[in-house]
Amino acid sequence: MEQSIFKYILRYSKSQQIFLLFVIFAFYPFLFVTLDLPKIIVNRAIKPGGDSGPFDVPIFGFEIPLDVSQVTYLLILSFAYLALVFITGGFKYYISVFKGRLGERLLRRLRYQLYGRILRFPSPHFKKTSQGELIPMITAEVEPLGGFIGIAFADPMFFGGQLVLIISYIMLQDWVLGLAAVAMIPIQGFIIPRLQKKVNALGKQRVQNVRRLADHLGETVSGIGEIHANNAAKLELARFTDRLSRLYDIRYEIYQRKFFIKFLNNFIDKLTPFFFFSIGGYLVIQGDLTVGALVAVLNAYKDLASPWKELLAWYQQKEDVRIKYEQVVEQFAPQGMMEEELQLTEPEGPSPIEGELIVSNVGLADEDGVRSLEGISFDAPVNTHIAIVGDGGSGKSDLGTVLARMISQTSGTITIGGVDVGRMPEAITGRRMGYVGPSVYLQAFSVGDNLLYGLKHRPVSEAAGNGDDLPKDWLEEARLTGNSEDDYHADWVDLAEAGATDQNSLNKRLIEMLKLADLEDDIYRFGLRGVVDPEEQPEVAVRIMSARSALRERLADPAVAQLIEPFDAEKYNTNATVAENILFGLPVGEVFDIEQLAAHPYIRDILAKVGLSDDFLEMGIQVAQTMLELFADLPPGHEFFEQFSFIESDDLPEFQAILGRAARGTEGLTDDDRLRLISLPFKLIPARHRLDLINEQMMQHILEARRAFAEGLPEDLRESVAFFDVDSYNAAASVQDNILFGKLSYGQAQAENKVGSLVGQIVDKLELRETVILAGLEFQVGIGGARLSPGQRQKIMIARNLIRQPELLILNEATANLDPASQNWIMDHVLKYWEGKGVIWILNRVSDAQQFDKIVVLKSGRIMETGTFAELSKAGGEFQTMLEAG
């Protein structure tokens, strides 16, 4: 990247900057006439007892006669002035918009380039540079650059030209006033930059400290568990205070110096009118200057202050932007960055990885010169199954990352088929080679999107609707700003790379690889908790309804019937909450949020209509009294609060106060008191809580409220509830809940496991398992896969690599976080499936090496021996020692 912000601007916007300067030059004549016209109006058109005509209109030194009356002459000049105001305003509008758009385009280009550089950073660089530093650089720190880029050349010319023009005009009126107008400018030009220099240095310190603050925040979010586990909150708060203190001191000094500069500017600025009033007034009194000329000078000087302030602001902004740009360039140019061509170049035709894998004298050292690998040399056909073993300090994991080109070796070469792996484009290494490391990071997408991530290398077809949601000129803007011209909304999934021909064959491929990665059952469970849109997948909804019918047939068995209480429009469900019984459906959106249902005006109207308002208030009082009696002596956070209480431990004192007011009469309760009490019965589940508050009579009243709720529901609220219907699929319910169409019976031993097993039998019988798994692929994994277990994240990464069928698969302790059964399953099936293709597996269990064609044994960064399992296990060497040690 260019080292100077001005060189960067000229490289990418030279023609636009030149065009902008031409527009500014075209603006100056209109500005000059606008300045001169008020004097003409005052001296000629408004002059009392003026000539009857003709009148002359001076334009750039030429006198144009007009044979009109004085009033007409005045109106002509006045309307001409109005037209000039409109024209100059139009120029300013066009120039401002052009500058803004130009700045945004270059800012977009700069951010794109910086992000592209992050993608090419060497992996070790991220060990010493945190996301807390990089993120604000691209988001916040370069933001001022966008504002400056458009004005870098235009503002000095625009405002500088105005300044020269106005001063020249004043000089034409009277040279003494002209000197007075410019007398203080050299002083400001000398003092202000020197004062600003210190502000710039402080600004640089501020940026550095803000980055450290962001870095600390990132560390806190990532390590919040360790802070809690080690009672380090006070330490971190003190550390954060120290950083805030430093930042405060710097910013306070900046404010002092910045506003002193502003004070000095304002003071100097007010000296010039003093000269005008005193000197100009004297000249008018002496008859050496007309009143119109003095008025014109004062009017011109009024316009002089604005461009001068803008020029000073431009200088301050230029210095601030220069510092930011230089720091960004320095931060985004680490040693060992990948060449852009290697990352983006597409190979010409198929480029399979085949031939001999030759590792020759490979070494790896960190920035301090500490070597983790030294003199690593071995070779084998690329389709060999190779095991790499060693203890924790052997360097085996580093060798895995080097072989996969996750990091570059510091010495030696790695070639495949005679081609240097380090010079292969990512279009080959990222498609023909697969890599799974010991730690993984998933995108905040669905499971399915994460599995298909390895198939999305380039668009394979246009977006449905040709990207109708995109601006029409998005492609042209992408070209102008040097951004990617690939449509993100297009179809990126390369079916051929997965060995599929259409979506159905891809789905089968996904399920097959999920089974190989021991992930099928996990995704199946996600699918049961997932939802299916019956409008988008009507055939799936029909099949799930058939499973509901099959389950209802099984409910004829008394042993099964006691596990589930089905939904019935005419019956109260004792295993559901009062709120669920009233809705008899699931809320869609937040309008009828179950937790806030009592606060909804329509619900309150229904309670009043069926005469339940007072009953619910009385039940609320009884529930609150019971909760206070049972839980008042328990410590906050006790598990019983979550399991049985309707009231949080922190809210107990408030409810105690509410009950005290209720004891003196419910008419003294506030609206908020009533709402909090009425909310409590909505959480009651008779089969679970057994407080004897929901008797048969109350159940009938609640069923009456259910009917009133459904019958009187306003049209605009009907889309907010998905009502239960035994003959209809519920779009708001999960797959499992649609099959069950009821509630698990509370108190039945192992009810959840038994029902799960029963649902599984029905799903398998109706051949619905694949459908459920596909629904599970829509499960959102959260940021970094946070909603999954470490083992599930690892399995998804393994399955992702298996789906795209690389010729060489490198697994770097990829199953270390899994239980032994999963490790065995995955290794057995992957090696069998990958017969005839290359596998390099860095093992965490030495005994697993017997399944491989070749074994490489490392110790202290060096190869101790290589060979087959039979050869090494009898050789009495390092491998046999490790094998015996287990």
N, C-alpha and C positions, 0 to 999 in steps of 0.2 A: 504494500500500500504506500501511497505518496506520504512523505514525511511532513508535508506542509498542507494545511487545510486549503490554502489558495490553489496549490497545484492540483489537489483533488477536485476542487470545484471546476477549474479550467479544463481538466481532462474529460469530465463527464458533462459539462454544460457550456462549453466555450461559445458555441453558436447561439444558444439561448441568451447568454449574457450579452453578447454583441447586439443581438436584436433588441434586447431591453434597453441598452444604451441609446440606440437609434430612436426608440420611442421617447425616451427622456429628452433627447435633443429636440425632438419635434414639439415637446411640451413647452419649452422655454419661451418661444415667441408669444404664445398665448398668455403665459404668466407675465411677461413684460407689459403687454397691453393692459392686462388686468390691473397692474400696479399704476400705470400712467393715466388710465381713464378717469379715476376719481378727481385728479387734479384738473383735467379738462372740464369735467362737469362743474366743479366749483368755480373755476376762473372764467369760463365762457358761457356755459348754459344757465347758471344760476345768477349771473351778474345782474344786479338790478339796473333797469333802464338800458338794457343791452341793445345792440343793433337790431334792426328789423330783418336783417339778412342781406346777402346770403351768409351762412356760417361755414367755417372751415373745420374739417375733421382731420387732425394730423394722424397719419399712420406710418410709422417707421420713417419719419422725416418728410413725408409727402403730405401736402395739404389738399384735401378733397373738398371742394365747395358744395354746399347744400343750400338751395334756395327755398328755405322753409321758415316758418315762424319760430320764435324763441321757444315756445312751449313744445312745438313739434320737435325742435332740435334737442330739447331736454329729454323728451320721451325716447327719441332715437338712441341717444347716448345711454339712457338708463336701461333700455331693453338690450342694447349691445353689451352693457356691463353684466346684465343678467345672463345673457347667452354665453359670455366668456366664463362666468362662474360655473355654468353647467358644463362647458367644454373642459375647463381645467379640472373640475370635479370628476368628469368622465375619465380624463387622463389618469388622475390619481387612483381612481377605482381600478382601472385596467392594470396599471402598473402594480398596485398592491396585490391584486388577485394573481397576476402573472408571477410575481415574486413568491407568493405563498405556495402556488402550485409547483414552481421550480424547486423551492426548498423542500417540499414534501416528497417530490420525486427523488431527489438526491438523498434525503434521509431514508427513504424506503430502500434505495440502492445500498446505502451504507450499512443499514441493519441486516440486509440480506447477505452482504459480503462478510460481515462479522459473524453471523450465524454459520455461514458456509465455512469460515475458518475454524469455528468450534468443532464442526464435524471432521475437520482435518487435523485437529490437535493430536499430538502423540499421547497415548494413554497415560504415561507417567506424569504428564503435566497436570492432570486432574488430581493427583495426590497432593500437590502443593498449591493448587488454585481451586477455591471452592465455588459452588454455584452462587453463593452469596456475593461474590465479587463480580462474576460474569453477568448475572441477570440484570442488575441495575445499570451496568455499562450499556447494554443494548436497549434497555427500556427507558431509563430515566436520564442517564448521563449524556447520551447522544441527542436527546430531544432538543436542547438549545441549538445544536448544530443545524437542525432543520430550519429553525427560524433565521439563522444567520446566512445559510447558503444562498437564499434568494436575494439577500441584501448585500452580499459581500462586495460586489462591484457597483450595484445599482444605487445603493444609498449614498456612498461618497459622491457619485456623479449627480444623483437626484438632488440631494440636500446641499451638496457643495456648490452645484450649479445655481440653485436658488439663492444661496448665500452670496455668490459673486454677482449675480444679476441684481439682487436687492441693493448691495453695496454700490454697484455701478450706477444704479438709478439714483441713489442718494447723492453720489458724487456729482451726477449731472445737474441735480437741483442746487447743490452748494458744496464746494469741495471741503469747506471747514466742517460742515455737518458730516460729510463722508469720513473725514479723519476721526471725528468724535465717535462715529459708529464702529470704526475698526480699531480704535485705540487699545481696547482691552483684550482683543482677540489674541495677540501674540503672548500676552501675559498668561491667559488661560491655557494656550497651547503649550507653554513652557512648564507651568506648575502642575496642571491636572495629570499629564502622563506620569510624572514622577510620583505623585501621590497614589496613582492607580497601580503602579508597579508593586507596591507593598500589598495592596488589596488582592492583586493577582496571586501573589505568593501565598497569602492566607487562603485564597480560594482553592489552591492546589492542596493545601493541608486539609481543608474541609472535605474535599472529594475523597482523599485517602482515608480519613477517619470515618466517613459515611460508609465506605466499603468495608472497613473493619467492623463497623456496627452491624451491617448486613450479614457479614460472615459469622458474627457471634449469634445473630438470630437464627441463621441456618443451622449452626451447631446445636443450638438449644432445641430446635424442632426435631432434628435427627436423633439427638441424644437425650430426649426427655425422660426416657425410662431410667437411664443411668443417674440423672439428677435426682429422681425420686428415690431410687434404690440406695443412694449414698447420702441422702439428706444434704444435698449441695445447693439448695435453693438460695440460701443466704449468700453463699459464695458467688453464685451466678448473678444475683441481684447487685451485689457490691461491684462485681466486674462490669456489669452493664452500666451502673452508676458512674464508674470511672470513665467509661467510654463517652457517656453522655456529658460528663463534666468537661472532658477535653473538647468535645464538639461545641458545647456551650461557650467556652472561653474563646474559641476561634471565631464563632459566629458573632459574638458580642464585639470583638475587636473589629471584625469586618463592618458591622453596623456603624461603629464609631467613626471609622475612617471613611466609609461610603457616604454617610450623611454630612461629614465635615466637607467632603468634596462638593456635595450638593449645596451646602450652605455657602461655600466660597463661590460657586457658580452663580447662585442667585444674587449674592451681594454684588459681584462684578457686573452681572446682567443689569442691575438697577442703576448702576453708575451712568450708563449711556443715556437713559432718558433725562437724567440730571443735566448732562451736557446739552441735549436737545432743547430742553425748556429754557435753560439760561442763555446759551449762545444763539439758538434759533429765535427765541423771543427778542433778544437784543437786535438781531439782524432785521426782523420784521419791523421793530420800532424805528430802526434807522432807515427803513425803506429799501434795504438791500435784498430783501426776500419777501415774496408774496405770502399771504396767509394760506392760499391754496397749495403752494409749494411746501410750506411747513406742515400742513395737514397731510399732504402726500408722503412727506418724509416720515412723519410719525406713524402713518398707516403702514408704510413700507417696513419701518423698524419693528412694528408689531409682528409683521410676518417674518422678520429676520431672526427673532428669538427662537422660533420653532425649529428651523433647519439647523441652527447652531447647536441646540440641545440634542437634536437627533444625531448630529455628527459626534457629539461627545458620548451619547449613549451607544452609537455604533462602535466607537473605539473601545469602550468598556466591554461591550459584548464580544468584540473581536478578540480581546485579550482573554476573556473567560473561555471562549470557544477554542482558542488556540491551545490553552492548557489542557482542556478536556480531550481534544483530538489527539494531541501528542501522547497523553497517557493511554488512551484507547489503542492507538497504533502500537505503542510499546507492549501493552498487555496481550495484544492479539497477534504477536509475531514470535511465538516460542521456537526454540531450536527443534529440528526434527519434524516439522509439520509436513504432512503428506502433500504431494503435488496435486493441484486441482484436477489435472488431466487423469491421474490414476483413479480419482474418485468418480468422475463423471463420464469418462470415455466408454462408449459402447463397443464391444468387440465386433469384428466383421465375421458374421456367421458363427456356427457352433464352436465352442472352445473347451472341449472336455479336458479334464485333468487326468493324464495317463502317463505311463512310462515309469522311470525310476525316481524315487524320492531320495535325494542325496543331501545329507546334512554334513557340512564340511567345516570343521574347526570353529564352531559357533561359540561366541562368548557374549555375555551380557553383564553390564556394569551400570550402577546408578550414577547420578550426577556427582556423588562424592568419590566415585572410583571404586566402590565396593562391588566385587564381582560375585554374582550368584550363579553364573554359568561360565565354564572355561573349557575350551578345546573339545566341544561336543561334536562327535563325528559318528555317523552310521548311515546305512543305506538299505533300501528294500523296495520292491515293486510297490507302487502307490496303492494297489488293491490288497495289500497285506494287512492282517489284523495285528497291530503292535500294541503291547502293553508297556507302559513306562512306570517303574516302581522306584521307591526310595522313601527315606524317612522325611520328617517335617522340614528339615533344613537341607534337603538334597538338591533343591532347585527344580524338582520335577514339574511343579505348577508353572514356574517361569518358562520352562521349556515348552509346555503346552501352549502358553500365550504367544511365544515366539513362532512356533510351528504354524499357528493359526493366523499369524501376522497381526495379532492384537497389539503387540509392541514389536519394534524393530531391534534386531540384535546389534550389538556394538562392534562385533567382528565376525568374520566367517560368512558363509553363504548357505542358502537353502534353495535347492532347485528341484523342479518336478518336470520330468521329460526334457531336461536341458534348459528350462526357462527359469530365470531367477524369480522366486516367489515375491521378493521385495519390489520387483518391477511389474508384477501383474496388476492390471486394473482391478478395482473392487468388483467390477461387473463379472469377473471370473472368480476371484477368491470369495466374494460374498454370495455367489450362487452355486459354484461347483464345490465349494468347501463349506462344511458346517462346523460350528463351534458352540459348545455349551460349557460355561465356566462354573466354578464353585458357588458364585453368587450371581443372582440374576436381577434384572429390573424389567418389569412389564409396563407397557404403555397403559394409560388410564382409559382403556377401551373395554370391549366385551372379551370374553374368553375366545370367541370365534375370531374376532379381529386380531387378537394377539397370535393365534395359531397361524393365521394367514399372512402375518406381517412379513414373513420371509418370502412370500410370493409376489410382493408388491414392489417391483423394481422400476417399472415404467408403465404408463397407461397402455392398455391393450385395446380399449374402445372408448368412444366418446360417452360423456355422461348422459343418462336418460334425460330427455328434454333438451339436450345440448347445453346444459348448464344454464337454464332459464333464470336461476336465482342469482347469477353473476351479472355484474354490469356489462353492457354490450361491448365496451371498449377495454375490457380487462386484459385481453391478450396484447393489445397495442401498448397499454400502460406497462405491462410486464416487460415488453421489449425495450421500451424507453428507459426503464429503471434497472435493466440488467437482471431482472428476476427470472425465476423458472417459468418457462412457457408451457409446462405440463399442467393440465387441468386436474386439480386435486379431487374434483367431484366425478371424474371419469372412473371407469372400471379399471382397477390396477391389478386385479388378481390374474396371474398367469396360470391358467388351468393346465397347460401342457407341461409346465415345470413340475406340477404335482402329479403328472400322469393321469390327468382327468380330461374329459371331453366336454362335460356340461356340469351344471350345478348338482345334479343327482349323483354323478360319479365322484364329484369332489366331496360331497357329503359322506359317501361311503368310504372314501379315502381318509377323511378326517376321523371317522369313527374307528377305522382300522388302526390308525396311528395312536389314537387315544388308548386303545387296548394295549398296544405295544408299550406305551409309556405308563401303563398301570394307572390310567386316569379316567377310565370309562365310568367307574362307579361314582367318582366325585362329580363328574359332569352330569350324570344321571340324577344325582341328588339336587344339583343346581336346577336341573330341568323341572323337577317336581315343584320347586319353589318359584319357578319362572312363570311368566304369563304368555299367552298366545292370543293374538288378535284374530277373532273369528272372521273379520271382514277380509283380512289379508290371507289367512290360511283357513278357509271354511272347511276343507276336507279334514284338517287336523282336529278342528273343534268337533266335528261329527264323530271322529274316532274316539276322542276323549269322552264324549257323551255316551258312547257305547260302553266304555269302561265304567262310567257311573251306573249304567243300567246293570252291568254284570255285578258290580259291588252291591247294589240294592237287592239283587237276587240272593247274594250270599248272606245278607242281613236276616234272611229267614231262619238261619241257623242261630239259636239262642246264644251260643258261645261267641258268635261274631256280633250279634245285635247289642250285647252289653258293652261293646267297645266304642260304638259310635251312636250319637243321638242325631238323627237326620233332621234337616230343616223341613218344617211343615208350616204352610201359611196359616193354618188354623190352630197351631199348637205353640205353646211357649217352650223355647229351648232352654232347659235349665243349666246347660253347660256353656251358654253364651251370656254375655253381659246384658244388662238392661238396655244399654244404648244399642247393641246389636239386635236385640229383639224388637225395638221400636223401628229401627231402619229396615230390618229384614232385607238387608242387602249390604253392599260395600260402597263406601264413599268414593267418588271419582273427583280427584282434586282435593282442595282444602275447605270447600264450602261446608261440608258436613263431617269435618274431622272428628273422629270418635272421641278424642281426648277433650275437645272443646264443644261437644255437641250441646251441652246444657246452655251454652251462651248464645246459641243461634235463636234469633227472634221467632222463626217459624216453629221451632221445637217448643219454645216457651208458650206460643199460642196454642199448640196442640195439647200440651199438658193442661192449660187452662180450659180448653174446650171440653176435654173429657173429665175434668174435675180432679186432676192429679197434682196440681200445683202445691196445695197444702199437704197432701200425702207425701210428696217427695221432699218437702221441707222438713216434715216431721221425721221421715226416714233418715234424712241427712243429719239431723240432730242426734238421732239414735246411733247412727254409724260413727259420728264424730266422738260421742261419749264412749262408745265401745273401744274405739282406737286409742283414745286417751287412757282408758283404764288398762288396756293390754300393753301399750307400747311406751307409756310415759317414762318408765324406768330403764328402758333399753338405751344403750349408747348409740349415738348417730352412726349411720352406716351399717347397722346390724342387718344381717341377711333377711330377717323377718320383715323388715320394712319393704323390701323388694318383693317378697313372696306373698305377704298377706295384707299389708297395710295399704289403705287408699291415700294416706297422708304422708308426705315426706317428713323426716325427723325435724328438719328446720322449720316446718310449718306448724308443728304441734302447739307452740305457745300462742300463735295467732288463732288457732281453732279453740284453744282454751279461753281466749278472750271473747271470741264470738259466742261460745256456749254461755259464758257469763252474761252477755247481753241478752241472749235468747231466754235465759232463766227469768229475766225480768219482764218477759213478754216479747213475742215474735214481732209485734208491731214496731218495736224499737230497733229492729235490725235494719241496716243499710242495704241498698240494692246489691252492693258487692258481697256483703255477708250472706244474703239470700242465695246469690249465685254460687258462692263457694259451698254452701250447704247442699243446695239442690244438685250440684255436680256429683256429689259422693254416691248417691244411689245408682247413677248411670254406670258405675264400675262394678256393681254387685253381680256375682255369679252364684246363684242359689246352690248348685251342686258342690261348689268349692268352698264358699264362705260360711254357709249354714248359720246365718244369723237370725233365721226365722222372720225376716222382714218381708220376703216375697212369698206370701201364701197364695193359695189357689184363687182367692178373690182378687188379690193384687195382680196376679198373672192375667186374669180376664180383663182387668182395666188396662193393662199394658197392651194386650192384644187389640183392645178397642182403639188405643192410641196408635198402634201400628196401622190399622185400617184407615183411621182418620188422616194419618200422615201420608199414606199412599194416594188416597182419594182426593185430598185437597192440595196436593203438591203443585205449586205454581209452575206454569209451562217453562219459565226461565230457569227453574231449579231441577227439572226432570233429568237433565243430562248429568247432574251431580251425584246421582245414586244409581248403582247397578243392582237392581232388585233380584232376589233369589227366585228362581223358577225351576222347578224340577225338570221341565222339558226344554230348557234353554241353557246355552253355554253362557257363563258369566265372564265377561271380558276383563273385569277388574280383579277376579280371583286367580290364584295360582293354579297350575295344572293339577296339583294334588288336591287342593280344595274343591276344584270342579269335580274331581272323581269322587271325593268323600261326600260332598254336598251335606255337610253336617259338622258337628263338633265332637272331638274325642271326649269320651266320658271320663270325668274326673274321678280318681280313686281306684280305677281298674289297674291291676298290676301289669306292668310292661305293655300298657295299651299302645303307646307310640310305636314300639318295636313290632308288636303283633300286627297293627294296622299297616305299618310300612311293609312288612313281609307280605301281607294280604294284597296290598296295592301292587307290589312287585310281581306277584303271581298273575294277577289280572293283566298287567301291562305286558308281561311276556306271552301270555296266552293269546292276547289280541295283537301280538307283534307290534306293540307300541313303543318298545324300548328305544328304537332308533329315533322316533318322533320326539320322545322326551329328552333324549340326549341333544338333539338339535335345538330344542328350546333352551337347554342348559348352556349352549354356546353363547346365548345372549346375556349371560350373567356378567355384570359389570365388576371388574376386578379391583377397582379403586386405584388411587395414585400409587404407582410403583408396584401394583399388585397387593396392596395392603389388606384387602378383604380376603386374601387367600393365605394359607399356611405356607411356610418356607418350602415344604415338600411339594405342595401343589404348584407353586411357582416354578420349581425345578422341573417338574414333570411337563409343564406346559412348554418350557424351553426345549426340552428333549423332543416332545411331539412336534413342535414347530420345525425343528431341523429335519426330523424324519419325513415330514410331509413334502419337503421340497427335494428330496432324493439327491443329496450331494454325492459326488464321486469319492470324496474323502471326508469322513466325519471324525472330528476331534472332540473328545469328551474329557474335560479337565476336572477330575474329581466331581463329576456332574451328579453323582448319586450319593454323595457323602452325607447329605442331610436326610436321607430316606432310611426307613427301617430296613432291616436285613432282608425281609421277604420281598419288599419292593425292589431293592437292589438286585437281588437274584433274578427276579422276574424280568426286569428291564434288560439286564445284561444278557441273559439267555436269549430273549426274543430279538433284541437289536442285533446281536452277533449272527443269529440265524438268518434274520431278514436281510442283513447286509453282506451276506455271502457273495463273494465276487467283487465287492467294493471295499475301499480302504477305510479302516478304523484305527485311530490312535487314541488309546484310552489311558489317561493318567489315573492310576488306581489308588484307592485309599485302603484296599485290602489286598495284601500280597497273594493270598491263596487264589484269588480270581484270575491270576495270570495264566493258569493252566489252560484256559480256553483260547489263548492267543497263539498266533503263528510265531511271533518273535517277541522277545522280552528285552527291554533296555533297563539296566540297573544303574541308578545314579546315587552318588554320595558326595556331599560337599561340593556340588556343582560340577562334578566330573563323572564320566561314564566309567563304571567299574568293570562291567562285563555285559555282553549281549549273547543271545542264543535262544533256543527253545526251552520250554519248561522242563522237558526230560533232561536236556543237557545241563542246565543250570542247577537243578535240584540235586544233582549228584556230584557237582564239581567241587564242593567244599568251599565255595566262595561266598561273596557278600549276599547273594540271593538266597542261598541255603540258610545262612544265618538269620536273615530276615524272615524266611519261611518258618523256621523253627521257633522264632520269637513270637510268631503269630501276628 
